[in-house]
Amino acid sequence: MQQLDVILGLQWGDEGKGKIVDYLANDYDIVARFQGGPNAGHTLKFGGNKYVLHTVPSGIFRENLINLIGNGVVLDPVVFQRELRSLEQNNVQFRKRLLISRKAHLILPTHRWLDAASEAHKGKLKIGSTLKGIGPTYMDKTGRNGLRVGDVELPSFRDQYEALKTKHLELLKIYPEVPFDLAGEEAAWFESLDTLRSLLLVDGEYFINEALATGKKVLAEGAQGSMLDIDFGTYPFVTSSNTISAGVCTGLGVAPQRVGRVIGITKSYCTRVGGGPFPTEQDNEIGEKLRQEGQEFGSTTGRPRRCGWIDLPQLRYTILLNGVTELCMTKIDVLNIFSEISAATRYRYSGGEHANLPYDLCHMDVEPVLKSYKGWNSSLDGIKTFDDLPAEARAYLEDLENYLGVPFKMISTGPEREKLIIR
């Protein structure tokens, strides 16, 4: 049986997965999202246009390619409808190519209300939620009273909805009041279900395994980043799903031996949105230069991202967790303006230097040990091969490869589809 390949982010999200999935998609028959919700923002640039996808897999712009939203995803029908309308306006024919697993969970309007109330209640201890209702939806999933996409086909759907809404309204009484137009949000939500019902709903686990059995090539697309994994990320400043490669098995319904290539994506530096630990953060002029040059503002929220140097102990940790077989570096062009570049190679904590992350980055006083590299101070425009990169850029990449023990097979030199070096 054919194996499926996985592409995922190795940092705190925003690594540029959308562009790489779009590039690789030509080699596949199916692109499948396996976790997360509309907190994802996968940005693609081609033909002079910019597209941001939140729920739809990034293979949607490749004609004839099937795109599956897996059971591990949580879906907001209103956001989803908006996204589909945008695709229609751009003449993207998706009706026969976009499939949704019936076991994917639905985000209700009251999930978003709970998210906002819970975050407001935390005050200074906010985790930086995108307020999309994702955490509360996953809580209902594990609490065994969530609503699933397949439920919209059942005659009992409205009763199930009302029961869950009633539970949420009771929960909201423990939180401070936050403004929320429930009647208006509900009206939009029920209207958007017509769009959902008009699409192809499938039993995703059977669909994906039958596709692999008949030799179809599948690319599993991750959202967020490995450091936001609910089990292995910087807890509690994490997302609510398994963002690492193990999440592919539960998020699509495939066995571990079905996983083939694992392509890990890292920026040439590091960013983070919202609260939580960030050992290499540069809350200074360097960080601001990285932010402006890299246009580091959230594609979903518009929030400015925190910026810092690349963190090699952190990358080695997520390479280990994911079983990464090859690396892709994005945004190397952002470093063009720096005469000196740094990378963390170890951490100082508990009175010594360590190559491993501590159990709890949130409460440990961690200082990165930085190594300096000479910058190349030149544009990378038009460079198509690794050997044509400036000597300093090659030295930087080769040193990182030696440290991480995994090769860089792709290097992105700009946001556009064609700006990619393949080794």
N, C-alpha and C positions, 0 to 999 in steps of 0.2 A: 504493500500500500504506500502511496505517495506520502511524504512528510510535509508538514506545513512550516513556513518560516515566520519568524516573529521580528517585529521592529518596535523598539521602545526607548524611552528616555532614561538616561542614567543619572540625571541630576534632580533638580526640584521642578521639573516641567519646563515648558517653553524652549525645548532644545532644537526645534525646527523639524519635528517629525513629519508634518504635513507635506512639506516640499519633497522629502526623501521618499515617502510613500508614493506620492504622485509620480516621481521619477521611476521608481522600481515597478510600479503597477503594470507597465507594459509587459513584464515578464510573468504575470500571473493571470489567472482566470477569475479569482475571487479575492476581494479585500474585506476583512472582517474585523470590526471593533469588538473588543472583548470585555471592557470595563469602563467605569466612569460615566459621566453624564454631560450635560451642556455646560459644565465648568471648563470643559476642554475648548481650546480655540486654536484650530490648526489652520495656519495661514499659507495660502498658495499664491504665487505670482507668475502669470504667463500671459502672453498676448497683450501686454500693456495693462492688464487688469489685476486687481487684488481680490481674492476670495477668502472668507473666513468660515470654516466649518465647525460646528459645535457638537453635532450628533452624527451626522452623515459621514461615513468613511471617506477617506481622502482619495479613493480610487474612482469617485463618481464622475470625474471629468474625462476619464478614459472610456471612449465608446466601447460597447460590447462587454465591459467588465461588470461582473456581478458584485454588489456591495451588500454585506450582511451586518446588521446590528445585532450583536449576540446577546445571549441571556444575561450576561454579567453587567450589561449597560442599564442605567436608569434613564428613562425617557420622559421629557416634558412635552406633551403633545402640542402646546402652544408655541414653544420655541422651535420645535420640529417643523410645524406648519410654516412658520416664518422663513425658516431655512429653505424649505421646499419651494416656496413662492419666489425666493431670490434665485434659486436654480432655474425655475421656469422663465423668469425674466431674462436670464442669460442663455436661454434656449438649450438648456441641458435636459436631454431626454432620459428620465430616471425611472419612469413608471414600471418598466419590465426588468429593471436592473437593481432595484433597491428592495431588499428583503428584511423583515424584522422578526426576530425570534419571539414566539408567543410567551416565552418564560422571562422576557425582559420586564422589569418593574416600572410602573408608572409613577411619575411625580405629580402629586395633587396640588391644587392651589394652597391647601392648608399645610402641606409640607414646606412650602416657601414661607408661609406665615410663621410656622414654628421655627424655621431656620433664623429668620430675622429677630424673633422674640428671644430665642436662646442666645444668639450672639450679643444682642443688646444687654441681656441679663449678666453676661460675663464681664462687662465693663472693661477694665484694663487688661483682663486675662483673655481677651478675644483671640481666636486662632486665625483670623483673617479669612473666614468663610466667604465664598463667592455669593452666598445667599440665594442659591438656585434651588434649595430644597433637597440637595443631594444627600447630606448626612441623615436627616430625618427619614428619607425614603429607604436608605440602606438599613436604618434602625428598624423600620417596619418589616423589611425583608427578613432580617434575622429574628425579629420578634414574632414572625409567622402570621402577620395579619396585613401584609401588603397587597396591593392590586397589581395584576400583571397585564401585559398587552393582550394576551389571549382572552382575558376576562371580558373585553369589550364585545366579544362575540356571544357571550352567555346571556340568557334571559334574566339572570339574577344580578347582572352588573350594577344596576342602579341601587339595589339594596346593599350590595357590598360597598359601594361608594359612600352611601349615607352612613353606614356603620363605622367606616374608617374616619369619615369627617367628624362624626359625633365624638369619637375617641380623641381626635385632635383638638376639638373645641374645649374638651375637658382639660386636656394637658395645658392649653394656652392660659388657663386661669392661674397657673402657678408663676407665670412670667409677667413682667411689666407690659403694659399695653404699647403696641407699636401700630402705626396707621396701616390699614390693609382693607382694600375694597373687595370683600369676599364675593358679593353678588356679581360685581363686574368681572372679577377674575374667573368665577365659576362659569359665567355665560360664555366667555372666550374659550374656556377649557372644553366644555361640552361641544361647542361648535367645531373645535379643532379635532375632535374624535372622528368626525366624518372623513377628514383627510386620512387619518390613521387607518380607518376601516377600508378605505379605497385602495390601500397598498397590499402587497403580497405578504401575508403573515405565514410563517413557517415554523415547524418544529426544528429549531436551529441545530440541535445535536444530531438528528438524523440527516439533515441536509448537508452539514459539513462533513460528516463521516462518509456519506455516500459519494460526495464530490471527491474526497481523497481516494476512495476505493476505485473510482473510475479514472484516476490519474490526473484530476484537476489540480492546478497549482494554487495554493492558498497563502496569502500574506495576512497575518494577524497584526492588527494595528493597536498599539497601546495609547492611552491618554495620560495626562499628568507626567510624573517622573518617578523613578524608583525610590527616591528619598522621601516620597509622599506615601509610600506603601503603608497600609494600616498596621501591618505586623513589624516591618523592618525599617520604616522611615523614622523621622525625628518626632516620635510620638510625644505629646498629643497633637503637634502641629503637622498633621497628615491629612490625607483624604480618607474616604470611607470604604475604599476597595483595595484589592490586591493589584498593584500596578506592575509587579514583577512578572517574569515569564511563567511562574506557577499559576498566575491568574488566567492564562490562556486556557488551561485545562478546565477550570471551573467556569470560565466566562464564555466558552464556546462548546464545552462538552466533548473534549478530545482527550485521549490518553497521553501520558507523558512521552511515550516512545514515538508519538506522532510528531513531536517537535524536532525540526531540523536546524537550519541556520537561526542564530539569534543575533540580530544586528542592533548594537547599542549605540545610541546617539548622544554625543556630548558637544556642548559649545566649546569654543577655544578659551572661554572664561566661564564664569558661573553667575547665575541669577536666582533670585527667589522672590516670590510675591507673598505679601502678608507677613504674619508673625512667625516666630520660630528661629532656632539656631542657624547660624551661617558663619562657620569659622573663618572663611577667607574674605568676608565682606569688606569692601573698601568704602566706608562711609565718609568719603573725602573727595578731593578733586579727581582722583583716578576713577573712583566709582561713578562720578558724574560724567566723566569723559566716555566711559564704557556705555553708560545709559544713553547718552545723546547719540554717540556714533552707532550704537547697535539698535537704536529706536526701541529701547526696552520699556514698553508700556503695554499692559495686558490687552490681548486681542479680544478677551471676553469682558473684562471689567474696565479697561483703560487705565488701571492703576500703574504708577511708576514701579518698575521692578528694582529691587535691591541688587547691586552688582558687586562682583569681586573677582579675584583671580581663580584660575582652575584649581581644583582640589583633588590631588591624586590619591591620597588615602581613601577619600570618599568614593572616587571612581573605582578603585580596586575592590572596594566593598560591594558595590552594585554589580560589577563584572562577575564577582564570585556568586552573588545571589541569583543572577540571571543566567549563568552559563554562557556568557557572551562569546561568540565565535569570531566576530569582526566588529570593528568600530567605524563610526562615521563622525567626522568633526564638522560642525557648522560654524558659520560666522567667523572664520579665521580672518576675513577681510576687516573686521572691526578692530583688529590689532595693528592694522597698517600704520596707524598714526602714533604708535608708541615706540620710543627709542629703546625702552627697556620693558621686558615682560617678566612676570613672576608666576610661579606655580608652587603650591604647598606640597611638600614631599613627606612630611611627618607632622605629628602633633606633640606639643608639650602639655602634659597634664599629670597630676598625681606625682609630681617631683621627678618625672623622667620624660624621655622622648619615645613616642610610640608610632607604629605604622598602622595600628588598628583604631577604629572608632570606639570611643568609650560607650558603655551601656546606655548612658543617658546624656546626650549632647546638650539637652536643655538646661541641666543644672550643674554641669561641669564647667570649670574655668579652663577653656581650651585655647591654646595659642598655636597658630600654624607656623611651621618652620618653612620659610620661603626660599626657593632657589631662583636666581635671576638668569634671564636669557637676553641676548642682544636682539633688539627689534630689527625689522627690515625696512621700515619707513618708505615703503613704495606700494603702488597699486598692484593688485593681483588680477586686474581686469584682463580678460583674453587668455589667461593661462589655462592650458588644457591638460598638462601632464605634471606629475610630481617632480620630475627632473627639471622642469622649467620654473619651479618656485624659487624665490630667493634663497640663497644658502642658509640664511638665518632661520627662515620658516621651515626648511627641511630639517635643520638641526633641532629645532623646537619639537617638531612632530616625531622625529626618530628617538629623541630622548624620552618623550612620553610613552612611545611604544615599548621601549626597553623596560621602563618602570612598570607599565601595566601588563605586559606580556601578551598583548593582543594587537594585531595589525590594524592600522587605519586603511580601510579599503576605499573610502569615499571622503573627499574634502570639499566642502561647499564654500565657494568664494563670493557668494552674493545671494540675495533672495530669489532671483529669477531661476526658472526651471533649468536653463542651459548652463548656469554657472556652477559646474560640478566637475571635480577631477576624480576620475575612476582609476584605481590602481589594479 
